Structure formats: structure tokens, C-alpha cells
Amino acid sequence: MSPDPIADTVASLIPAARSELAELVGFRSVADPAVAPPEECHKAAAWVAGALRDEGFADVRILDMPDGHQSVLGHLPGPAGAPTILLYAHYDVQPAPDEQAWRTPPFELAEHDGRWYGRGTADCKGAVLMHLLALRALKANGGLPLNVKVIVEGSEEQATGGLERYARAHPEALDADVILIGDAGNFRLGTPTVTASLRGITMLRIGVETLRGNLHSGQFGGAAPDALTALVKILGSLVDEDGTPRVDGMEADGEWRGLTYPETDFRVDGGVLDGVGLVGTGSVADRLWARPSVSVMGIDCPPVVGSTPSVHASARAAISLRIPPGVEAARATELLTAHIEKHTPWGARVSVEQVAQGEPFLADTSSPAYAAMAEAMRTAYSGRDMDIAGLGGGIPLCNTLASLYPRAEILLIGLCEPEAQIHAVDESVSVDELRRLAVAEAHFMRLYAGRGDRA
């Protein structure tokens, strides 16, 4: 028996949590009808709603979002006059197009060496269980110390902004004193971490046209403008020779002041091949958390197998620009669009379509909530101090919540440490990490509710 009854309770609940997560992982809840039937998302939403009702949540609702997807909202009352916490997670997941490459089927939970494998185990279905475990532990050890709202989104991975628009239209729905976003992760397995900075994102589709139709490269090549080559030149203009992002008019020299990220560790975490250099300049933390980055997400062009010697009439690409805090997403989109148009060669016809956009986020780490979380993490991680890190990805909802509720304190924790391999083959969650973070979350709620110095 440990001296922490909350930790004992969470440990006793882990077997049941495994069964629940297996059910939730079993839904192919990719919020893209071109990838998975919408019914899979609907089933996942119904599962979450049922789980909240089983915990005694009042007024559990499956909400239709403006982007056509569904989110689940529930409220669990606590003591009269107590503060309110909003707990966030999402049940939609990334696709798993290369299922044969997984060690076990991606939508069937499997256990190996202290980790549970499956799409969404860490990002972010596991966080649904993290929240439930924390609430169950509190209820079993004296009851809830505050009022609880839970919102579980259904289209976060698509960045279509449904929940953000819903929150703006219904600002009372997600109002809270403190907001705990469960969609981040520890800097390293076993290293308690709160994420305080997020890059924003803008995603564009670029189309290039040069000819009425494809041409024989022997007959016309050398004079006819090739659209695919034009597209490659546009994409190449977005980085310098050393890989530093170069969008005309956007600074790329920010500095991260906080947790350091050794290059040797990054190479291991990122699976960088021996002899291959990293791109960009500055520290790894600078490049990941304080500067922009450009990625080519996909290109429409003929595959190598079956290709013909042709001059191409058209080509398309999808790109993403990660935006550091301090730059507005709309401004970044304007600069990126202008850059593409300026660097399109040979007078080729270029079109730019915006697919998604999200704002960067920077938290106030001096707030009482951060002090409470540091103490809670210290308890859950056997005296280890909490680190504060950034996250290169974006969670657009954070900035929306910060603007709607300026007095609310926002913290990001979660299960997406490097070994989790989120968005990749063999995504998994550490069972120990799930247990410890649920313990930390429960202690955090107790500590936060008991503080009289909240802003």
C-alpha cells in the first residue's frame, strides 16, 4: 500500500481502463469520409457520451459542429462555489494507410512491453481514459473538489475548426476557471512536462498549369514548360540550402528560452539516418518551438511505376506552414500565398487554396495553475520536478479558448511522448505514463481547488 491513496486507486483501475480503451480504439474514427465511414466517428462519440453518463455527468450532449462533425460535452457538478475545470481530449484519429506495416492491427488494442498499441492510444483516445481515471480516483477518495466540464472533440486531426466556431457561437459552453488540454505529452518518457507554447498552422493546396494537355517529352521537351518542374521549383523556394524555412517577409530567427533539446536525443527520437544532417540553424528547441517550418504533405503527379516520358500539363501539392507564437495565422497565410505567386516560374498559372488554419499559442507559466501542476507532477513522479516545453504542432482550440476566456488558466499535458510515435506506424501509449498522469491530474484538481490565490 502506497502513502498515496489516489495512486492506489488509479493503479487498481488500470485493467478496466485497458478494456475501455480497447473498445474506443476499435472505432476507425478518422474524421474524413474519404478514409473512413462517418458512422465510425458517430460510434466513438456515442461511446464517449455513454462513458460520461456512467460517471454521473449531467446534461451530456453530442453536439453537431459547424464543420459537420460531432463533439461530446458533459458537466459534472462539484461543491457549491467551487471553481470549474474544463478537460479536453479528442476521439478522432489520424488514418493508418499502411496497416500491413504495423506489428499488430492498428484498430485492435495490443500490449507489448508495458505499452498498449493502436491508433489513438496516445493521440488522443488515451487522454479520454486519463481524464476518466483522474475523476474516478477523486470520487473514490473524498469526492470532486471542483465543478468539471469535459469536451471531447471529433475533428481535431482535420483542423477544420468546428469546435472553435462552436465555442465562439456558444461562449458559455466551455467557460471555466482552468482548462486542461490532454493533447500534448511529456518531453521524454518519465519526464513530467507541461507544454506552454504551440506553433500555429496554415495548410494550402497549390495547383500549377502550363499546357492544355500532356506532351511527348521527346517532341516538345526543352521548350514546353513542365508543370511538375514548375511546382518543384516553387516548393524548393520555401527553404534555403541549409533547410532554413524562407517565406518572404516572415522572420525565422526566434529563440526558445526554456527546456533544451540535445541534438543527439532529437536524432534518436526522430529516427534520423546516420550521416544525414538536420536542417535549419539555431538550437533544436529554437527550430521546433520558436521558428516556422514548411512541409510538403503530398504531391499529385504520376507514380514512378507506369510513368511515361511526358511534359506535364498540371501538378498539385499540399503544404503546411507551422507558425511560431507572435505571428498571426492570417498574416502567415498572406505571406505564404504571396511567396508562392512570386516564385512561380515561366508565367505558369498558379492557384492557391487554403485548407485549414490555426493560431499559435503561448501560456502564462507564472499562473497559480502552473504552480499547482508542478506540485501535482512532483507527487505523481516521485519527487521529480516538472519541465516546461514547447510543442512544434498546433492545437488551434487553445488560442480560441484564450481569447474567449482571458481569465482562464490553460495547461497542456498528455500521453504523446516521443516513444508514442503518434501519427505514425505502431502508435502506442505507456501504461505507466497513463497511470502517473492520471494521478497528477487528480492531485492537480485537488490542489487547484484548494488555492485561494487564483487569478
Salt bridges, closest charged atoms under 4 A:
ASP4 OD2 - HIS443 NE2 2.83
GLU20 OE2 - ARG136 NH2 2.87
GLU40 OE2 - LYS43 NZ 3.52
GLU55 OE2 - ARG136 NE 2.80
GLU55 OE1 - LYS139 NZ 3.12
ASP59 OD2 - ARG61 NE 3.46
ASP92 OD1 - HIS90 ND1 3.18
GLU99 OE2 - ARG28 NH1 2.75
GLU111 OE1 - ARG18 NE 3.19
ASP123 OD1 - HIS90 NE2 3.11
ASP123 OD2 - HIS423 NE2 2.96
GLU156 OE1 - HIS90 NE2 3.26
GLU157 OE2 - HIS90 NE2 3.78
GLU157 OE1 - HIS423 NE2 3.25
ASP175 OD1 - ARG407 NH2 3.51
ASP177 OD1 - ARG407 NH1 2.76
ASP183 OD1 - HIS90 NE2 3.34
ASP240 OD2 - ARG246 NE 2.63
ASP248 OD2 - HIS339 ND1 3.37
ASP248 OD2 - LYS342 NZ 3.57
ASP248 OD2 - HIS343 NE2 2.91
GLU255 OE1 - ARG257 NH2 3.19
ASP269 OD2 - ARG188 NH2 2.77
ASP286 OD2 - ARG291 NH2 3.83
ASP300 OD2 - ARG316 NH2 2.81
GLU334 OE1 - ARG331 NH1 3.31
GLU353 OE2 - ARG205 NH1 3.77
GLU375 OE1 - ARG451 NH2 3.49
ASP385 OD1 - ARG378 NE 3.09
GLU417 OE2 - ARG115 NH2 2.64
GLU419 OE1 - ARG115 NH1 3.67
GLU427 OE1 - ARG119 NH1 2.93
ASP432 OD1 - ARG435 NH2 3.57
GLU433 OE1 - ARG436 NH2 3.28
GLU441 OE2 - HIS131 ND1 2.91
